[in-house]
Amino acid sequence: MVSLGEQLDKHRGFGPGFDFLRIFLALSVVAWHSFNLAKDGIDLEHVRIVWFAGYAILFTFFALSGFLIAGSAQRLSLPNFLINRGLRIFPALVVEVLLSAFILGLIFTSLPPLEYLSRPETYKYLTNIVGLMNFRLPGVFEHNELPLVNYSLWTVPYEFACYLIMSAFMSFGVLRRPALIIAFAAILSIAGLAMVLHGVVPPPAAEESFGKALYSFFADRGSRLLVAFMLGIAAYLLRYRIPYSHLGFGLCVVLLFGVAIAGPCDWLGIPLLNVVASAPLVYVMAYLGASPLPLPAFLHERDYSYGIYLYGMPIQQMMISLFPGATSPVGQLALAIPCIVGFAALSWHLVELPILKQRRRFSFVARVRVVDDAAPASIDGRAVVTHS
């Protein structure tokens, strides 16, 4: 039977489905948010079967991230790896946060401009750049269903944590021991489940408390992102030992559909999902990534997914504010999607790609990818241009 690694080798090391998955997952995040942001919004986490997408979308995004950047982590030195990740993540993030605070905020705040610019909350919003999350700007979108500017940024601290985890794996040679990485993911999952079963709850103190953050990393929504990332790394390292199987894919889909049917219910929370659903989701991600999925040719050479993720919610909130009569999920998406994709394209061509071209100063992998951008790239080279 052909392995995942052999299937990837047929495409010169990079699965043809990964580009599709990135775009699909980013747009799925936008679609999911549209129901929460709509007037009298629907909480999809309590809708039968559909609720599972709320867990699976971001889990798959982070599993994809671990799978794709594992190759570059194996080849690059730790300083070069961190430089590559920093050049991929920070420029677009900085631009989005600045635009939100000083352009979008000034346009959509209900406060006079000088008062808005004098409020400390305006400048506190800039801490999103370094992973200290703030989702509100003074007077901005206060008449929307949810007065938040960009709640999608809640994943940023976990993305930083994933890079710290990868740095530790690189420093201590763990990338040569995939079984150990799986063990770490299992320990995290089982520990989180044990915390829930024993009634451990986050401290009732300040929302930013260390105890609450620690609980989130083990037993709350953030734990799935860390588990996904580590299992994605392990899947890449074991790619020549994992079969590329249509039957295996089908069985995983059936299992995941069974989980979706079983919930939503109180006992089927994130810690239990981390235990029962994580391995099938990682296999589905890797199988689809190694498969030829349809996507316009130009999108194989451009990664708009990061921009879609970053600009999705602010633009959705803008559309709701500008067109209050079209706040249904479908109407909102029809207005927002073209603008979101347009901003993502601008972000890629004006911010992300020019910065990424600077990587050739730091690593051989980056130099190959930038010089021959139209050629099919190895998974190592392509990894450093993914958002996650």
Order of alpha helices (4+ residues) and beta strands (2+ residues): alpha-alpha-alpha-alpha-alpha-alpha-alpha-alpha-alpha-alpha-alpha-alpha-alpha-alpha-alpha-alpha-alpha-alpha-alpha
